[in-house]
Amino acid sequence: MKLRLEDNTLRLRLSDEEVQQFAQTGHLASVVPLAPGPDGRLTYALQVADDDSTAAEQTLRVAYTPGTLSVLVPASLAQSWLAPDQIGLSATMRLTDGNELRILVEKDLGCRH
């Protein structure tokens, strides 16, 4: 899974194999070592979120804690994205400081054989 951060945009791109793993488990994570020790790494993940949230939250969103960045996808949205004709998901998340974060999750067409 590829992570790209640029300005106010976060993008995840998944290979076919990673899409299949996400379909089976509802979770996919990668770890990037940035410094020695357990606190010196960044974990980024894509995971299915509960659909029990409010209607306003029925979209992609990001959860961040130091060292961990998770893109949360409501189950109904994840299910439709797994269809072969669906390539990407996108949303804009309003942050508490007034900024916005654009979130993209895409199937990596370059990895199709």
Rosetta blueprint (number, residue, H / E / L):
1 M L
2 K E
3 L E
4 R E
5 L E
6 E E
7 D L
8 N L
9 T E
10 L E
11 R E
12 L E
13 R E
14 L E
15 S L
16 D H
17 E H
18 E H
19 V H
20 Q H
21 Q H
22 F H
23 A H
24 Q H
25 T H
26 G L
27 H E
28 L E
29 A E
30 S E
31 V E
32 V E
33 P E
34 L L
35 A L
36 P L
37 G L
38 P L
39 D L
40 G L
41 R E
42 L E
43 T E
44 Y E
45 A E
46 L E
47 Q E
48 V E
49 A E
50 D L
51 D L
52 D L
53 S L
54 T L
55 A H
56 A H
57 E H
58 Q L
59 T L
60 L L
61 R E
62 V E
63 A E
64 Y E
65 T E
66 P L
67 G L
68 T E
69 L E
70 S E
71 V E
72 L E
73 V E
74 P E
75 A H
76 S H
77 L H
78 A H
79 Q H
80 S H
81 W H
82 L L
83 A L
84 P L
85 D L
86 Q L
87 I L
88 G E
89 L E
90 S E
91 A E
92 T E
93 M E
94 R E
95 L L
96 T L
97 D L
98 G L
99 N L
100 E E
101 L E
102 R E
103 I E
104 L E
105 V E
106 E E
107 K E
108 D L
109 L H
110 G H
111 C H
112 R L
113 H L
